[in-house]
Amino acid sequence: MRDKPGFFEIPRVRGDISCEDFYRDYFEPEAPVIIEGAGREWPALEKWNPDYLRERLSSEPSVKHVVLFLLLDNDVLTEDFSYPDFISKLDDPAKIFPYKSNTRIWINSRNNISAWHFDTGVVNNFNTQIIGRKEWTIVSPQTPPKCYPFSNFVVLEEDEEILKNKIYTKFVTNPGDMLYLPPLWYHKVRALDERNINLMWVFTKRKTSVSSPALARDELRYRMHWYLARNRSAAVKKIYASLLTQVPGFLKITWHFDQLIETDVMHTRWSRASWLFKELSMLGKTIVTMPKIRKQLRTSEKAPRFSSVSTKTDSAGY
């Protein structure tokens, strides 16, 4: 991977990569990689379609509709896929924050686009293409694009402008391919085929030694949220909770764990003040472009609603 702005070819490795090689070369340094054929033998590649998933999930009480995807408990549909060893061994509460539900299913039609963003929660994303193909463009957290204030969504601009002076790559995932997308990698995704289904798992490390400008910003976002949501003053907590109900979903901040992630990022009073000023300075641009933002949100394909699947308003990472 490049350490200077420009295009790089994402590595592609065999689906039988060893745990040791995966952790050393990709997971610990948080470097993206395509694990080709990781899910090629899964029954899901033959069985899954919207009708099958509706039949299997509509009576499953743990499944939740989270706007753009379906959120499942980790013991649902497991007869249709198998956890690779390097994912099974991530179930270590000493190193990974616990997720009861970290299994997600995306169902999209041709040309559906997930606009530029990074996944909230400082998550390590394992995304397997089940049906169809998707085109990904990703940008390194070392060269972050501009985001809306306190948000994980990139300011709506042309791709050429977003990719200028960035470390980035572009690629396609095919059925059975698993993409490892490390924390804070900005991405835009386009569905290429008539029907696209993806299975995804996310994990958040308790500690990371990989620093980046994107991590420094995100860590301050969560520190601010932590301070306001857990403030000693009941009035402050009440005002902040009320504010979160009023702002658009893409501006909301959430953190689901009982402590913040440990990082090597160091902040000074000046860096915190500078960060807050930069975030607030984007409010005007956000207001001006709100019609364009709303249009983009309306055109993003929502996850199908199954009759007995509950709705979860918190985006849980998106």
N, C-alpha and C positions, 0 to 999 in steps of 0.2 A: 504494500500500500504506500502511496505517496506521502511524504511529509511536507510537501510544498503544493500550492494551489495547482489544480489541473485534474485531468481525467486519469483514473486508474482502473485496471481490470480487476474485478473482484475474484478472489481465488475460488476454485471449484475443487472439492475433494470427494472421495468415494464415501458411500453411505456406511461402510464398515470401519470408518475412522475410529481409532482407539480412544478411550476416555483420556488417557495421558496426553496423546497428541492434541486432542481437541482443547483440553484445558490449557495446555502450555502455549499453543500457537494462536488460539482464538479467544477462549473465554476469559482467561486472566488478563491479556492485553486489550480485551474488548475490541477485537478486529472482526469485521463482517466476513462471512463465508457462506457459500452455497454447498450444502451437503447433498450431492446428487444421488437420487435413488433411495434416500433414507426411508421413505414411506412407500416404495414401489411395490412391496409385497403385501401391503395392508388391504384387507377386504373393503375398506372404505372406498378405494379407487373404483371398485366395480359396483358397490351398493349405493353410494350416496347420490342423492338428487333431492330437490326440495320436497317432493311427495314422500320419499322415504323418511327424511328427517322430520317432517310434520307428523307422520304416523308414529315415529319412535319417541318424539319429544313432547307432543301435545299433552300427554298425561303425566309427564315427569315434573313433579312439584319443585325440584331444585333449579330448573332451567329458568333463566331470566332474560327478558328482552332489554338490551342496553343500547337503544337507539340504532347503532350501526352493526351490532353483532349480537350473537346469542352467548350467554355466559352459563357454563355448566359446572356442576360439581365434578371433581376429578375422577369419580367412579362411574360416570355416565358414558355409554357407548363404547366402553373399553374393549368390547368384543370385535370392534371394527378397526382397531389400530393397536400398535404396541409402542411402549415407550423405549426409545433407544437408551442404551446403557448410560450415555453421558448425560441424559436428562433424568433418568431414574436416580442417579447418584447425586443429583442436585437437591434431593429431599433431605437436607441437613439443616435443622433449625438453628444450629450454631452459626451457620454461614449465610443462610437464606431466610428472609422473612416468610412466615407461613402463609400460604394461600389455601383456603378451603376450596375456592373456585378459581382456578387459573386457566381453565380450558375454555377457548372461545371459538366459535364457528362464524365465518363470514360467508354470506351468499350474495353474489353480485351478478349483474348482467353485463353484456358487452359494452365497453367504453365508459363504464362507471369509473369515476376518478375520486380517489381519496386525496384531498388537497394537501399541500405541503404542511407538515407538522412533525413533531416528535412525540413518542409515547410517554405519557406522564407516569410518575411513580418510579423513575430511574430504572426501568425494566429492561431485562434481557429477553428479547423476543425470539421465539422459535416458531417460524411460520411455515407450515407445510402445504404445498399446493396439492389439493385432492382432485379437483375437476377443473379443466381449462388451463389457461396460462395468464400470467400477469407480468406487466412491464413495470419495473421499479427504477426510480432514480433516487439516489441517496446522497446525502451530504454529511461530511465529517463534523463532529462537534468541535473540532479544532478550528473550523472556519464557519461559524454559525451564521445563518441568515438573520435578518431582522424579524422579530416576532411582535405580535400585538402585546400590549402591556400586561404583565403577569400571566401570560398565556403561553401555551405550547404550539400555537398556530402561527405560521409564517405569514408576514404581510403579503397580501395578494399582489403579485407582480408577475410579469412574464418570466418564463423559465430562464431565458437568457440572462436576465438581470439577476435572478436568484443565484444562478450558477457562476456568475462572474467572480473570479478570484477565490473560488472555493475548491476544496478537495472533494471530488465527487466521482460517482460511477453510475452506469446505467446497464440494466440486464433484464433477462426474462427468466421466470421460474416456470418449469414444466411439471406435469403431474408426477408426484413422488418426490420432487425436490423439496428440501427443507432449507430455508434461509435463516441463518443466525444473524439477527440484527441487534447489535449491542446498544446499551443505553444512550439516549440523546442523539442518535443518528436521525437527522431530518430526512423525511421521505415523502415522495409522491408516487401513487400507485394507480395504474390503469388496467382494468380487466380487458383482455384481448378476445375472449371467446364468448359465445352466446350465453353460456352459464359458467360461473366460476365459484368454486367452493374451497375455502381454506380452513385448516385446523391450526390453531395457534395456542402455544403455552407461553406464559410470562413468569419471570422470576426476578426478584429484587435482592441484590446482595446486601448484607448488613454493612459491608465495608468494601470500598474500592480504592485502589491506589492509582487509578487512571484519572488524571486531571485534564480539564479542558475549559475553555471560556464558557461553553454551554453548561458544564457542570457547575461552574462558579455562579452563573446566573440562576440556575435551577435550585441550587442549594439555598440561595437567598430567598427565592420564592417560598420554599417550604419553611424556612425559618420564620419568615413574616407570618405565614399562615399558622404555624405552630404557636407563635407568640400571641396572636390575636384570638385564635380559637380556644386557647387554654389560659387566657389572661386571668389574673387574680381578680380583676374587676368584673363583676357580673354585668355592669353596664357596657363595658367594652365588648365582652363576648356576645351580648344581645345585639348590639349595633352591628357587629361583624356578621353574625348569623343572618340578620335581616338583610344586610348588603348582599350576601351570597345568594339570597332568594331573588334579588332584583336584577343582578347583572346577567348578561347572556351566558349560556353554558360554556362557550369557548373561552370566557374570561375567568371562570371559576377555578379555584385551587383546592385540591383535596390531598390528604395524606392518610393512608389507611392503617398505619402501624403505630406501635406504642413508643417508638423512638425514631430519631432521624438516622439516615445512613451516615456512616463514618467515612470521612474523606480527608485528603491531605490539603484541601482548600483552606486558605487562611484569609480572613477578612479584617480590614481595619475600619475605623469609623468613617474614614474618607471613602473607602471602596463601597461601603454600605450606602452612604449618602449619595455617591455618584450613581450607583445602581438605581436607587429609588428615583432620582431625578430623571434618568434616562427612560425608565418605565413610564413615569407620569407624562413625560414629554411626548409619548406616543398616543396619548388619549385623544388629542385633536385629530390625528390621522385616522384613528379608529372610528370616531364619530362621523367623519367625512365619508369614509368608505363603507359605513354600515350597510347601505342598500346592496352593495356588491357582495359583502360578507353573507348577508341573509340569502341572497340568490344562490351563492355557492352552497350554503347549508341545505337549502331546499332541494338542490339537484343531487346531493349525495344520497345514494340508494340506502334506504333503511333496511334493517334486518326484518325478515318476514315475521308477522305476529301469529303465533299459534294460539289456539282458542283458550287453553288453560295456562299459558305461560305468563308469569307475572311481569310487570314492567319495573325496571330499576332505572331511576332517573339519573343517578350518579353515573357518569360515563366510565368509571373504573379504568381509566387509562386513556381515554380518547375524548 
